Amino acid sequence: MLTYLDHPNGWWRDNAQKQIIILDDKSVVPALKAMASGKNGTSALGRLHALWTLEGLNAIDKPTIYAALKDTDPQIRKAAIWISEIFLKQNDQTLIATIGKMANDENYDIKTQILLSLGTNKSALAKQIVQDILTQNAHNQMIMSVKKSIDKNEDAKIYGIKLAGFSPPERKLILAGGEIYKSLCSACHGADGKGLPTNAAPALRGAKHINADKDIAIRILMNGLKGPIEGKTYPSVMLAMNDNSDEWVASVVSYIRYEFVGTSMRVGKGRQSAVVQASDVKKIREQHAGKTEPWTIEELEQLSAVINQ
Ligand code: HEC
């Protein structure tokens, strides 16, 4: 079966590789290592399949990796870096240094693979190698887009998929709003936005007015709200919060839209982000500068209907 790994026809190569891995027959490992190192005139494709088969059998070792890193064929050097990740994860400094020396490989697949394999490695040496590649290839689109996608994945690990979808300044706004919400708004609206058993205030989770025109939520926060919502009356009113800065209002509105109604939402024909900027708040503040009375829902709906026509 091994000879099929070097078959000119890809179907035979792929199936031989699959079969060997499924059978999990470790007796073929020495022969595979010989093939991977190009003995007996194994072709580049044969060497590549031998490497991946060893990986599939969990039988890859460092001498095989080191030999493959020096292969004349760039696709094999690339695969060797990729497959070496099990050792890179253990922070093997010698291996990291060896791969670091390949950063000047004229083949961009190699540089890209180094970024992918070392991009999340926490060792100082790996970080330096990655930084050097980025500095030296700052104008290469492929390298820069790989860097972006690595960062995105890292962000998703740190912030969770949902929050990672926002830019860093937007994230900051949402997180700051979350702090304000916890310390102030949750007292009436509940920490989870579902309201309190006392029914002191409406639930914000899924509230249609927060979801709709972002200006409605800004207006409520700025000047407050009174009177029934969806046919329900509450014992008190929503207080005006326009003593706070534009940034403060923007962050808490961003947070409730993000947390309780989704990351982005359909409004009319376009998509509207959950995030509200300080400049949006400033505009509303100027629009209703003399206002002292709280809004009613009817007034807000009318205002939005007129503006959005
Ligand atoms: C002292 C209690 C209290 C606090 C604190 C409070 N609210 Fe309210 N909120 C209310 C009440 C009561 C209403 C309903 C007013 C009405 O009957 O029209 C309301 C209504 C709202 C609405 C409209 C909901 C809808 O369905 O249209 C929003 C949005 C809102 N509040 C956001 C906030 C945010 C954000 C904070 C924190 C910055 C906050 N509230 C803090 C009592 C409170």
Residues whose N, C-alpha, C, O or C-beta is under 5 A from the ligand:
A	BS01	HEC	L184 C185 C188 A200 A201 P202 A203 A207 H209 I220 L225 K226 G227 P228 I229 Y234 S236 V237 M238 V252
